[in-house]
Amino acid sequence: MKAFVFHGPGQSAWEEVPDPAIKEPTDAVVRVDAVTICGTDLHILKGDVPEVQPGTILGHEAVGEIVEVGSDVRTVRPGDRVLVSCISSCGRCSYCRDAMYGQCRGGGGWILGHLIDGTQAEYVRVPFADLSVHALPSTVDSKDAVLLADIFPTAYEVGVLNGRVRPGDTVAVVGAGPIGLAAITTARLFAPERIVVVDLAPARLEAAKRLGADAVADAREAPEQLVADLTDGLGADVVMEAVGVPETFELCTRMVRPGGRVANIGVHGRPATLHLEELWIKNVTITTGLVDTHSTPTLLRMAAAGRLPTAQLVTHTFPLDKMAEAYDVFARAADTGALKVVLGGEQHEVAVRGA
């Protein structure tokens, strides 16, 4: 089959690799019908995630069809259309029992496209299939469903739920990329008084307004002053960091009110300064997190009911074999206007092996 392979920082290629096979009785093999690119993939290509070894197939989000299952898989079977979650769950360790699947100690967690071969391929082996894929209703289109593999549960769990957004809150979201935009739409479910969005790109700020932001600010023009003006000088109740650079994290800590919450969602490749000399007295809560995807079934039901505007985030589509071009468009979002890119390709028939 063909797959997008990481060969070290700044080096990658769409190339021929061996077909995946069942390795454990809990595995499934999925034919990939739709896949997308995450900001984390860009971090990997930059060398910010050193655990990813050269030769690894990238990607951790996909929609496809089950073509083969191991002997212990009970909840899906060949022919089922499924969402492949960005998080795999063993279901047995103490973290999985607490629905903290991202911290799985039984061989799961974020492994696809990280510690094992991922989804940016014609086929993918998915460990712990019973808990790591979700059957898709026919009413949810593949290019919409693939956004529920990562960005929507990440924004909802790590941003909105960790930030404890409540009715009447002022919410500030720093970064209007796909994660930040998904944070806007899921924060609105809790009826905040206002949502303020900060970014550098005018196109992304326009997208934020379309998705429900009440005010937007250019990051270069003192956005903390706008938040102060809107809140009688107090600051935001909840500030979400959705970029992953030191400057935006520090901006978030300047925008939060006493007693407020800073929810860090962004993937950071460099140290950020925590100004405790200013924050220690403010009763501020700072949370970090890797998504657990415990909310995925709920988000799928909402998508099927038309309650999540997933389609509005997809700006570019490509055939699967145009992966390098899609990466270029996504990486140059300031120039291309890309929010989320979705790829789908021709089917490649894999030989079915015994479990």
N, C-alpha and C positions, 0 to 999 in steps of 0.2 A: 504494500500500500504506500501512499504518499503521506508525509507528515512534515510539520514545521519543527525543525530540530535546532536546539541551542548548542552552539559550539564554543562558547566563551563570550565574555563581554564584547558587545558590538558585532558578534558573528552569529549568523543563523541562516538556515536554508530550508526551502521546501524540497524534499528529496525522498527517495525510495528507502523504505525501512521494512523490516519483517512485520508480517501481520501479527496482531496480538493474539494470545491464546489463554485459555483458562489455566490459571496456576493453582488456585485454591478452590475448594468446593463452594465457597461463598461468593465467587466472582461472577460477573456477567461481562459479555462482550457486546458493545453497542455500536451500530453503524451510525456515524455522525451525519445528521441531516442539516443542522445549523450550529454554528459555533461563533463565538465572539472573542474580542481582545480586551483584556483588562489593563488598567494602569499598572497593576502589579507585574504584568508581563513586561512592560517597559522598564520597570525597576530591575527585573531580572536581566534584561539585555544590557542595562547600564552596569551590571556587576554589583548591584545593591543587595542581592540575595545570594550570598556565597554558597549556601547549601545546595543550590542547583548545579548539578554536575554537567560538564560538556557531554553531549550525546543525548540529553533529555528532550523528549517531545514536550513542547510548551502547551499551556492552556488548561483551564480548570472549569470551563462552563460549556455545556452542550445540550442539545436536544437531539434525540435519535430513536432508533428502533432496536430493541433487543434482538440479537441474532443467535446468542448462545448463553446458557447459564450453567453454573456448577451444580453439583448434585445436592447441595444443601440450600439452594435458593428456593424460596417458597412464595414470595409475593409477586414476582414478575415471571414472564415466560417469553420465549421467542415470538416476535410479532407485536409485542407491546410497545407503544410509543411512550417515551419517558423523558423526563428532565434529569440530567446528570448534575447532581449537586457539586458545588465547589469543595464541600467538606465530606469526607468519608467517615463513617462511624462504625466502630466495632460492636457497639451496643452492650458491652459487658463490663468495661472498666468503670471506675468510680466516677470519672468525669462524664462519660456517656450516660450513666444512670441519673446524673443531675442535669441532663440535656445540655451539657457543655461540650458538644461534639468537636468543636474546634481544638480542644485540648486533649482529645482522645489519646490514651496511652496504650491502646491495644493494637496499634498499627494503622490507625486512621488519622483524622485531623486534615489539615491541608497537605495532601500528598500528591494529588494529580497536578502534573506540570511543575512539581516542586521536588519531591523525593522519588517519584516514579513517573513514567510516561503519562502525558496528559491528553487533552481532548482535541488539540488542533491537528487533526489527522482524519483519515477516512474511517478509521475504527479506533475504539479505545476499550481497554480492559478496565472495568470498574470493580474495585474490591468492595466487600461487604454490601453487595447489591441490594439486599432486602431493606437496608436503612439508608442507602446512599443514592438511590434513584427514586423518582416520584412519577407515578402514572399520570399522564396528561389527559385532561378532558379534550374532546374533539373541537370544542369551541375556542380553544386557545391556539392561535397561530404560532408556528415554530419560532419565527423571528421575535415575537413578543415573549414567548415562554422562556427563551434563553436568557433574558434579562433577569429572570427569577432564580437563576442558578447562583448568582453572586451579588450583583449590585443592589438589588432591592432588599434582600435579607440583610446585607451588610449595613446599608443606610438605616434600615428600620431598627435592627438590633443594636448595633454599635453606636449609632447616632441618636435615634429617637428614644429607644427604650433605655439605653444607658444614660442618656441625658435627662430622662424622666420628664419629657415634655408634657405640660398640663394645660388645660383650658385657661386662656387669658395670658399665657406666657408671651414674652418677647423672645423670639428665637433668631439667632444669627447663624448663618451658614457661610463659612469661608471656603470658597472653592465651588464653582458651578460646573464642574465636570459631571460625568454620569452619576457618580456617587452623591455629589452635592444635590443634583437635580432630583434623584430618588429620595434624598432626605427631605426635600421640600414637600414632595407629594405625600410621603408617609407621615411627616409632622403635621400636615393639615388634617389628618384623621383625628387629631386630638384637640382641634379648635383653639390654637394659639391666637392671641390678639393680633400679632403681626409676625411676619417672617422677613428678615433683612438678609440679603445675599451679597457677598463680596467676591469679586473676581477681577482679572485684568482684561479679559476678552469681551468686547461689546456684544458679540454674537451670543456668548454664553449668558450674559446678563439679560439679554432679550429672551432667551429660552427660559431663564429663571422666572421672568415676569409671566410668560405664557403658562408656566406650570404652577403659578400661585404665589410667587414672591410679592410682598406688599411694597417693598422698597429695595433698591439695588444701589451698590456703590462700587466705584473703581478702587481697587486696592491701593492705588498710588495717591489717593486723595483723602487721606485721614478718615477711613470709614468708622473708626471708633468714635469720632466726633458726631457722625450721623446717628449712631446708636445712642450716644449720650443725649443728643437733642430729642430723640424720640422717647426717651425714658426718664425725663427730668433729671438727667445726670447720673442715674443709677447704673446703667449698663443692662445687658441682656440677661434674662433668666437662664437661658441655655445657649451655649455657643458650640457649634460643631466644626471641627477642623477636618476638611476633606481634600487636602492638597498633599501634605507630607513633606514640607520643608520647614526649617527652623523659623523662618520669618513669619509664616502663617500661624504656627503654633503660638509664638510669642504674641502675635496680634490677638489671637483668641483670648489669651489670659488678660490682655488689656481691656477687652470688650465686655468681660463678664462682671455682673454685679456682685456685691457682697452676698454670700449665701447661694450663689449661682453654681451652675455646673458647666464644665468644659468636657465635651465628649470628643476624644481624638479618634478619627476614623482613618486618616491618611497613613500610608506606609512611609516610614521615615528611613532614609539611608544615611543621614548625618545627625550628629548630636544637636539637640535644641537646649537652650538655656531655660531653666526653670527659675523664675525670679521670686524665690521664697522671701526675699527681703521685702517684697511688696505684697505677696499673696498670703503670708502666714496669718495675718490678722483678719482676712476677709472671709473666712469660713467657706472657701471655694472647694468644690469637689471636682477632681480631674479623673476621668476614666479612660482606659484604653481597652482595646479588645480585638480579637480575631472573631469573625462571624462564626456562630454555631449552627446556623440554618435551622434552628428549631421552629422558626416562624414560616418556613417555606410552605407547608400545607395551607396555612391561613392565607398567605399571599396568593397562592394558586387559586383558592376559592374566590378571592377578591378580584383577581384578574379575569376569571371566568365570568364573573358577574359584571364586568366592565367598570370596576371601581379603581383600577390602577391605569394611568395613562402611559403604558409601556411603549406603545407605538411611537409616541412623540419624541422618544429619546433616540430612535434609530434614524440616523441621517445618511448612512452609506451602506450599500449592500454589494457584495462581491461573490464571484464563484470561489469555491474552496481553494482552487489552485492559484488564486491571486493573493495568497497570504502575505507575501512580501509587500505588495502594493497596498494592501489594507493596513499593514503595520505602519507604513510610511504616512498614509493619510491620517491615521489615528495619532501618531506621534507628533504630527504638525498641525494639531487641532486649531491653534491660533490662526493659521493661514487657511486651512481647509474648511473650518467650521464644523469639524467632526464632533459628534457627541458619542454615539455608540455605533460601531460598525458590526455588521452581521454577515457571515459567510456561509454559503451552502454550495455543495458541489455534486458532481456526478457520482453515482453509486459505484462502488468497487466491490465485486463479489469476493467474499472471504470463504475459504474452505472451513466448514464446521467440523470441529474436533469433538471427540467424546469428552465428557467431564471427568 
